[in-house]
């Protein structure tokens, strides 16, 4: 999930190796699997996935059927269903990108994405297993866990004996229609000892130049 393919994607855009007009419009996709899915959009939306359960007996087995249910119906909260949700993070990102516009290469490269997630993202602004540990004075991964948290390229991660949380910027695009780039972030929140696993998509709007970053749950 966290393979960095920005250079390859930008070469494809420059050389015209993709016929997808949005890729030629320089939407910057950093996750390799998402990049491939975006190139083959029609198939990605229709491909069968593990069955995801919703309230009132509803279920989805593709991005298309997922879009027809989420967010109008609540996700079933069983452990198995939370694990299946990880397959649908692709669907979240594709849907966001379909209504977004591109950004330049320069808008992505200097941003130190992983470092900013580690040191600036306010954990109180989106659901996770550790947001209740955050305080006014300590509310980033780095301020809470300076010896256990780390970053690399577009990923920030906290590894403890019993838990691991990873946040990955998977794409950069203009989502809220102003000229500033926004980030699509996948969050994985997993117990190492128990069965709990949680996966979600968040959006960070207008992160550039801000001392503190806030997230909106998708």
C-alpha positions as CSV (number, residue, x, y, z in Angstrom):
1,X,0.0,0.0,0.0
2,X,2.8,2.4,0.8
3,X,5.0,2.1,-2.3
4,X,5.9,5.5,-3.6
5,X,5.3,5.7,-7.4
6,X,5.1,9.5,-7.9
7,X,8.0,9.6,-10.3
8,X,6.7,6.8,-12.5
9,X,3.2,8.4,-12.6
10,X,4.6,11.8,-13.6
11,X,6.7,10.2,-16.4
12,X,3.6,8.5,-17.7
13,X,1.8,11.8,-17.7
14,X,4.7,13.6,-19.5
15,X,5.1,10.8,-22.1
16,X,1.4,10.3,-22.7
17,X,1.4,6.7,-21.8
18,X,-2.0,6.9,-20.3
19,X,-5.2,7.9,-22.2
20,X,-6.9,9.0,-18.9
21,X,-7.6,12.7,-19.2
22,X,-7.5,13.3,-15.4
23,X,-4.0,11.7,-15.2
24,X,-2.9,14.1,-18.0
25,X,-4.3,16.8,-15.8
26,X,-1.6,16.0,-13.2
27,X,-3.6,14.5,-10.3
28,X,-0.7,13.2,-8.2
29,X,-1.3,9.6,-7.1
30,X,1.4,8.3,-4.7
31,X,0.1,4.8,-3.9
32,X,0.8,2.2,-6.6
33,X,-2.4,0.2,-6.2
34,X,-4.5,3.4,-6.4
35,X,-2.5,4.6,-9.4
36,X,-3.2,1.3,-11.3
37,X,-6.9,1.5,-10.3
38,X,-7.2,5.0,-11.5
39,X,-5.7,4.1,-14.9
40,X,-8.4,1.4,-15.3
41,X,-11.3,3.3,-13.7
42,X,-14.2,1.4,-15.3
43,X,-12.9,-2.0,-14.3
44,X,-11.9,-0.7,-10.8
45,X,-15.4,0.5,-10.1
46,X,-17.1,-2.7,-11.2
47,X,-14.6,-5.4,-9.9
48,X,-16.0,-7.7,-7.3
49,X,-14.7,-7.3,-3.8
50,X,-15.4,-9.0,-0.4
51,X,-18.9,-8.4,0.7
52,X,-19.1,-5.3,3.0
53,X,-22.1,-5.3,5.4
54,X,-24.3,-2.2,6.2
55,X,-27.3,-1.6,8.4
56,X,-30.8,-2.7,7.4
57,X,-29.4,-5.8,5.8
58,X,-27.7,-3.9,3.0
59,X,-24.4,-5.0,1.5
60,X,-21.9,-4.0,-1.2
61,X,-19.5,-6.1,-3.3
62,X,-18.0,-3.4,-5.6
63,X,-17.2,0.3,-5.6
64,X,-20.4,1.0,-7.5
65,X,-22.6,-0.8,-5.0
66,X,-20.6,0.8,-2.2
67,X,-21.3,4.3,-3.6
68,X,-25.0,3.5,-3.6
69,X,-25.0,2.8,0.2
70,X,-22.3,4.9,1.8
71,X,-22.7,7.2,3.8
72,X,-26.5,6.8,3.9
73,X,-26.3,3.5,5.7
74,X,-24.1,2.7,8.6
75,X,-21.3,0.1,8.3
76,X,-21.7,-3.1,10.3
77,X,-19.2,-2.8,13.2
78,X,-18.2,-6.5,13.4
79,X,-14.4,-7.2,13.3
80,X,-14.7,-9.1,10.1
81,X,-16.5,-6.2,8.4
82,X,-13.9,-3.7,9.6
83,X,-11.3,-5.8,8.0
84,X,-13.2,-5.9,4.7
85,X,-13.5,-2.1,4.8
86,X,-9.8,-2.0,3.9
87,X,-10.6,-3.2,0.4
88,X,-12.9,-0.2,-0.1
89,X,-10.4,2.5,0.7
90,X,-9.6,2.4,-3.0
91,X,-13.3,3.2,-3.7
92,X,-13.2,6.2,-1.4
93,X,-10.1,7.6,-3.1
94,X,-11.4,7.0,-6.6
95,X,-14.7,8.8,-5.8
96,X,-12.8,11.8,-4.4
97,X,-10.5,12.0,-7.4
98,X,-13.3,11.8,-9.9
99,X,-14.5,15.2,-8.7
100,X,-11.1,16.7,-8.2
101,X,-8.6,18.6,-10.4
102,X,-4.9,18.3,-10.7
103,X,-1.9,19.9,-9.1
104,X,1.6,20.4,-10.4
105,X,4.7,18.3,-9.7
106,X,6.1,21.2,-7.7
107,X,3.0,21.3,-5.4
108,X,3.8,17.8,-4.1
109,X,7.6,17.3,-4.0
110,X,8.6,19.9,-1.4
111,X,5.9,19.1,1.1
112,X,7.6,16.5,3.3
113,X,4.3,14.7,3.5
114,X,5.1,12.0,6.0
115,X,7.0,14.4,8.3
116,X,4.0,16.8,8.3
117,X,1.6,14.0,9.1
118,X,3.8,13.0,12.0
119,X,4.4,16.5,13.5
120,X,1.4,18.6,12.5
121,X,-1.7,16.5,12.1
122,X,-4.1,17.0,15.0
123,X,-5.3,13.6,16.1
124,X,-8.4,15.1,17.7
125,X,-9.9,16.0,14.4
126,X,-10.7,12.4,13.1
127,X,-11.7,9.1,14.7
128,X,-9.0,6.7,15.8
129,X,-8.1,4.5,18.8
130,X,-5.7,7.1,20.2
131,X,-7.5,10.4,19.7
132,X,-8.8,10.3,23.3
133,X,-5.1,10.3,24.4
134,X,-4.6,13.7,22.7
135,X,-4.6,16.9,24.7
136,X,-4.4,20.6,24.0
137,X,-0.6,20.5,24.4
138,X,0.0,17.0,22.9
139,X,-2.1,16.0,19.9
140,X,0.2,14.8,17.2
141,X,1.8,11.4,16.8
142,X,5.2,12.9,17.5
143,X,4.2,14.9,20.5
144,X,2.4,11.9,22.0
145,X,5.0,9.2,21.1
146,X,8.3,10.8,20.2
147,X,10.3,7.6,20.7
148,X,7.9,5.2,18.9
149,X,6.6,7.3,16.0
150,X,8.4,7.7,12.7
151,X,7.9,8.9,9.1
152,X,9.1,8.0,5.6
153,X,8.2,9.8,2.4
154,X,4.4,10.0,2.5
155,X,3.7,7.9,5.6
156,X,3.7,8.5,9.3
157,X,3.5,5.6,11.7
158,X,3.3,4.8,15.4
159,X,4.5,1.3,16.4
160,X,4.0,0.1,20.0
161,X,4.1,-3.4,21.5
162,X,0.3,-3.8,21.3
163,X,-0.7,-1.4,18.5
164,X,0.2,0.1,15.2
165,X,-1.3,3.2,13.4
166,X,-0.2,4.3,10.0
167,X,-1.3,7.3,8.0
168,X,-0.5,7.5,4.3
169,X,-1.0,10.3,1.9
170,X,-2.1,8.4,-1.2
171,X,-3.0,11.3,-3.5
172,X,-2.7,15.0,-3.8
173,X,-5.3,17.0,-5.8
174,X,-7.5,20.1,-5.6
175,X,-10.6,18.7,-3.8
176,X,-12.2,21.8,-2.4
177,X,-12.0,23.8,-5.6
178,X,-9.5,26.5,-4.5
179,X,-5.9,26.6,-5.8
180,X,-4.3,24.9,-2.9
181,X,-3.5,21.1,-3.0
182,X,-5.4,18.8,-0.6
183,X,-4.3,15.4,0.6
184,X,-6.2,12.1,0.5
185,X,-5.0,10.0,3.5
186,X,-5.6,6.4,4.4
187,X,-5.5,5.5,8.0
188,X,-4.9,2.0,9.3
189,X,-5.5,1.4,13.1
190,X,-4.6,-2.2,14.2
191,X,-4.2,-4.1,17.4
192,X,-1.2,-6.5,17.3
193,X,-2.5,-8.7,20.1
194,X,-6.3,-8.6,19.6
195,X,-8.6,-8.8,16.6
196,X,-9.4,-5.1,16.2
197,X,-8.6,-3.5,12.9
198,X,-10.0,-0.2,11.7
199,X,-9.5,1.5,8.3
200,X,-10.7,4.9,7.1
201,X,-10.1,7.7,4.6
202,X,-9.6,11.2,5.7
203,X,-9.0,14.4,3.8
204,X,-6.6,17.2,4.8
205,X,-7.7,20.4,3.1
206,X,-5.2,23.2,2.3
207,X,-2.3,21.8,4.3
208,X,0.5,23.9,2.7
209,X,1.9,26.5,5.1
210,X,-0.2,25.6,8.1
211,X,1.5,25.0,11.5
212,X,-1.3,22.6,12.4
213,X,-3.2,20.2,10.1
214,X,-6.8,19.2,10.6
215,X,-8.6,16.2,9.0
216,X,-12.1,15.6,7.8
217,X,-13.4,12.0,7.9
218,X,-14.7,10.9,4.5
